[in-house]
Amino acid sequence: MNHTLQQLANTRQTYRNMLNLYWLTILLTAAFEYALHDNEAPQMFLAPLVLQAFGLAAVTGVAEMLYRYRKMQSDYLLIFTGMIYASSIILMNPSIGIVPAIYIFPILTSVLSFNRKKIVAAFIMILLSFGLLYTASPELREAMHPIHIIGLLFLYIGVTVIAFTISSSGIELLNNLNLTTVAKQELLVKNIIMDKLSKIDALTDLYNHKTFHEYIEKLIEQCEDNKLSMQLAIIDIDNFKTINDTYGHWVGDVILTRVAGILKDTVTPNDFVARYGGEEFAVIFTEKSLDEAYRIAEQIRHQLAITLHPELDSQAATISIGLQDYVKGIGKERLFKGADSSLYTAKRTGKNKTVAQTAGSGELGVYSI
């Protein structure tokens, strides 16, 4: 059976509703029986009526206790309970020939299982129960004419066929729903993957240039509105063209990947790292002072300065870093100009350096190992 159907059939709320219906049926059955025997002397029918009510309450109580305290949900138990209800009503009114039609109730109960085997089991159980009652009750035999028996058999078979149809339709409907859900999930996953691909640089697995600019614009808004501290670092691999020309572009790709890995491993979760273009990277530091951002930038630079690459004949690939602190009101353009200016200073004064400055305050410091 379809997994979704199995979950639906075993839903505790569905089972709870069926038990509530059985409790309600006890009251309805008592009212029905009382109405049928109202013209008789009370001492003739009250005792059987009370006995019937207590018997049904006992059977339903067992199902209730198993459900509440043993967390047991059995479709067969519900079907059997429905069979007891129907049999008790027939035993109370054997002279009414149409009463055995109430055996359709267990069949209808079995539909909730969405299981053909349980529908067949309910059908067989009502045939056996009706056969036993017909054999044991002279009043029922007297009330039931052959045409009534044939009519009941057609009724039981008809309701069973309808139950099969409902179950099959439900299975088909939920299968289609399941396929639609799976298709939507696959589409969602594809959209997520496509969205990620549109934001991530394929080589370094860092955010790309476009995503970087979208993010920094939002952060600048936060800086202006909420006084968020932020620094921008632009990082350039020193002599990268020489690396490509001497060792090949594939080695250049290896170096780019390793630089990206060190960047990701060194920054904090609040920071944003992107491949800005070519051999340039950008890091946005947030919720830090300029000194803290500077120390992390230096940590990145130092780590790369001591990392030896077999592809470069065991030499290091150094980087230069330009760091700019964001001051409220300077805007995106001045922020980038400041970072670029710091990077240019680092390159011009020997490379393998971190240069940091604040807006309008000039150079903060130039350091190298």
N, C-alpha and C positions, 0 to 999 in steps of 0.2 A: 504494500500500500504506500501511496505517496507520503513522504516524510511530513509534509505540511499537514496532510489530512490526519496522520497519526497524532501530531501535536494538537490539532483541533479536537479530535475525538477524546483525547486525554486531558483536555483543559479542565482544571479544577472548578472553574466557574460553571461550565456546562454540567458537570456532575452534580454540583451544588444545586443548580436549578432543577435538575431531575428529582433530586431528593425532596426539594421543597414542593415540587408538583405531587409527589407521592403522599406527603403529609396533607396537602390540600385535598387530595383524592379521598383520603379517609373521611374527611368532613363531608365532602360531596356524596360519597357512597352512603354514609349514615343518613343524610338528608333524603337521598333518592329512595333508600329502603323504607324509611319512615313514611314517605309519601305513598309508596306502593302498598304498604300494609296499614295505612291509616284507618281503613274501614274494618279492620280486624280488632279483636280484643287485645289490649296492650300486653297481657300476660302471655299471649300467643307468639308475639314477635319481638318483644323488647329484649328478652334474654338472648336469643340468637343474634340480635342486632348488636348488643353490647359485646358478645363473644366475638363476633366478626370484627368489630372495631378494635378490640384488644389484640386479636390475632394479627390484623394488618399493622397495628402500631408496633407489635413485637418484631415482625419481619422487617419493617422499615427501620425500627430502632437498631437492629443488628447491622443493617447497611450503613446507618448513620454513625454508629460507634466505630465500625471499621474505617469509615472515611475520616472521621475526626481524629481518632487516636492512633490508628495504624497507617494512616495516609493511603489506604487501599481504595483504588478506583477500578472496579471490575464491571465491564459491560455485561458479562454473563450474569452477574449478581443483579443488576438492574432489570435485565430481561426476566430472570427468575422471579424477582419481586413483582414485576408486572403480571406474570403468570399467576402468582398467588392471588393478587387483587382480582383478576378476571375470574379465576376459579371460585373465589369466595362469593362473588356476586351471582354467579351461575348457580351455586349450591343454595343460596338464599332464595333464588327465584327459578327453580327448575321447571315450573309449569308455564313459564313465558318462553315460547319457542324461539323468539328472536334474540334472547339474552346471550347465547353462545357467540354471537357476533362480536361481543366485547373482547374476544381473543385477538382481535386485530391490534389491540393496544400494545402487547409485547412486540409484535412485528414492527410497529411504528417506533417503539423504543429502540429497537435494534438498528434502525436507520442512522441514529446518531453516532454509531460506531464507524460508519463508512467502511464496513467490512462485510463482504458477501458471505463469508463463512458464518458469521454471527447472525445474519439475516436468515440463512438456511437453518441454522440451529434453532432460532426462534420459531420458524415454520414447523419444524419437526416436533418441537416441544409442545406447540399448541395442538397438533394432531394427536399426539400421545395423551395429552391432558384431556382433550375432548373425548377421546376413546375411552379413557378410564372413567370419566364422569358419566358418560352415556351408559357404560356397563354397570356402574355402581348405583345409578339413580333411576328407579322405576318411573318416577314422576317425569324425569327428563326424557326417557324413552317414550313415554305416553304423549308428551307434548310435541316431540320431534317427529314429523312425518318425513317419509323419504324425500319429498320435494324440498323440505327444509334442510335436510342433511346435504343434499346436492347443492342447494343454494349457498349453504355455509362453506362448503368446499370451494366453490367458485369464488366466494368472497375472500377466503383465506389465500387462495392462489392469486387472485387479482391484486390483493393488497401486497402480497410478497413480490409480485412482478413490478408493482409501482415502487416498492421499496428498493428493488434492484435498479430501477430506472433512476430514482432520486440519487442513489449511491453512485451509480455510474456517471450521472451528470455532474454530481459534486466532485468526483474524482477527476473528470475531464476538465471541469471549470478550474479546480485548484491546480491541476497540472499546467494548464495554460497560464494561470496566475503565477505559478512558480517559475515557468519559463520566462514570463514577462519580467518577473522580479530579478531573475538571473541576468537577463539581457540588460536591464537597467543598471544592475550592479557592475556588469562588465563595461557598460558605457561609462559609468561613473569612474571606474578604475582607469579606463582609457583616457578620460578627460583629465583625471588627476595626473596621469603619467605625461600627457601632452602639456599640461600646465607646468609640470616640473621641468620638462624638456625645454619649454620656452623660457624658463627662468635660470636654468643651470648651464654652465659651460661644460661641454661634453668631455673635454680633455682633463680638466682639473677638478671637476665636480664642485666647483664654487659657483656662486651666483654670477650671472653675466653682467655686461655693461648696462644693458637696458634696465634690468631689475635693480641694480645698484642705484641708478638715478631715481627710480621710483621710490626706493626706500629712503634715500637721503632727503628727498623733498618732504616726505612725511615727518622725518625726524627733525628737520629744520622747523616745521610747523610746531612740533612739540617743544622745541627749544624756545621758540618765541612765545608760546602760550603758557608753558609750564616750567620754564627755567631749567629744562633738561640740559645737563652738561654733555658735551660731545666734542670729539676730536676726529679729524680726518687725516689718515696716513696714506700717502701714495708711495708705493714700493716699486723699484725698478731693479731688475737683475743686471749687474755690472757686466759689460763686455759680452752681452748675449749674442750679438751678431758674429763676434769672433768664435763663440762656441758653435754656432750653427755652421759657419764657414769651415771651421777646422775639423769638427767631429761629426757633422751631419745634423740635419733637422730632427732626426729621430732621437738623438741625444738631447737636443734642445727641448723636445717634448718630455723626456724623462726628467730633466732639471725643473721644468715648469711644474710637473706633477709633484716632485719632492718639495719644492718651495711651497706649493699649495697645502701639502700635508703638514708641514711645519707651522704654517699660518693657522690652520684649523686647530692643531693640537695646542697652540700656545695662547690664543685669545680666550677670553671668557665667554660664557653663554650669552651675555648681554651685547656682545660685539657682532659686527657684520663684516664678512669677508667676501670679496668679489675679485674675479679676474677682470681688470679694467680694460685690457686690450694688449695683444702681443705679449711682451715680457713684463708688463706692468700689472700690479695688483693694487687694490684699495682696501683699506680697513677703516671701518667706522667704530670708534670706541665710544661707549655710552656709560653714563653714571660713574665717571672717573674724573679725577683732576688731571691737569695736563702732565704733572709729574708722574702719575700712575700710568697714563697712556704712554709716556716716554719710556718708562722702565720696561713695559711690555714690548714696545717696538725694539728697544735695545736687546731684549732677550731673544726676539726673533732674529735680529741681525747677527747676534753673537752665535746662535745655534747654527745658522747657515755658514758662518765663517769657519766653524770647526767641523762641519760635515764634509767629508771627503767622498768624492764620487768616482767609482771605478771607471765609469764611462769617460771621465775627464782625466784619465791617467792618475787617479787618486788625488786630484786637486779639488779645492773648494770652489763653489760658485757664490760670490759675495753679492750683497744687495746694498742699495742706497735708499734711504727713507726720508721723505719730507713730511713733517707733522705740523698740522695747523689746529690750533684751538678755536672752537666756535664761540664768538661773543655775540650776544643778542644784537640784532640789527644789521650784521655784516652781510647776511644773505649768502646764497649758494655760490654766486660768481666770485666774490672775494674770498670765500672759504677755499675754493679750488685754486685761485691765484696764489693764496698764501702757501698752500701745500705744495704747489708746483714750484714756487719760488724757493722753498726750503729744499725740495728735491734737487733743484738746479744747483743750489749752494753745495749740497752734499756731493754732487757729481763733480763740480768745478774744483772743489778743494781736496780731491783725492779718492773719492768713492769709498764704499764700505763704511758709510757713516750714517748717523741719524741726526737730522737737523730739525729743531722744533722752534716754533715761534707763536706768539699770540698776536691777535690783530692789533696793529698800530703800536706794538711795543718793541718791534724789532726782533732780532735773533735771540733765542733763549740759550742755546748752547750748541756746540759742535763737538762730538765725541767719536772716537774710533778706537779699535783695539790694536 
